[in-house]
Structure formats: C-alpha cells, structure tokens
Amino acid sequence: MRKALVAQELESGRLIHLLPKQRWPVKWAYYVVAAPKALRRYEVSAFHDWLAGKALPQTESI
C-alpha cells in the first residue's frame, strides 16, 4: 500500500506504522491493523511484538 493512501488514517491515529524505520513502499508485504486501544491488550501486544521481531532482519549465528 502506498503511504499516500493511508496518510490521513496515520495522521488521525486510526492506523499506526509498526515499523517506522521501514521505508515505503515495501515490495512484498503483509499488513496487520489494530486499534491503539487493542494494543493495550496483552495478547495483541504480544502478537505485535512477536511479528515485529520476525520482520526485523535476522543475523545468523556463527
């Protein structure tokens, strides 16, 4: 999704960018949408943290 298409939702707070350091647009991406209020729930927050961790580049152990 192009950022221009969701700019109003981001500015209003209806959407949040989970990985703000990630550049737009992402060629192949999945998006998860949750209300800020929902992110206060443990299970939603835990899923968010897990998913964000999976989205970050992984370093290989030597």
Secondary structure as GFF3:
##gff-version 3
##sequence-region A 1 62
A	DSSP	alpha_helix	3	12	.	.	.	ID=ss1
A	DSSP	three_ten_helix	38	40	.	.	.	ID=ss2
A	DSSP	alpha_helix	42	55	.	.	.	ID=ss3
###
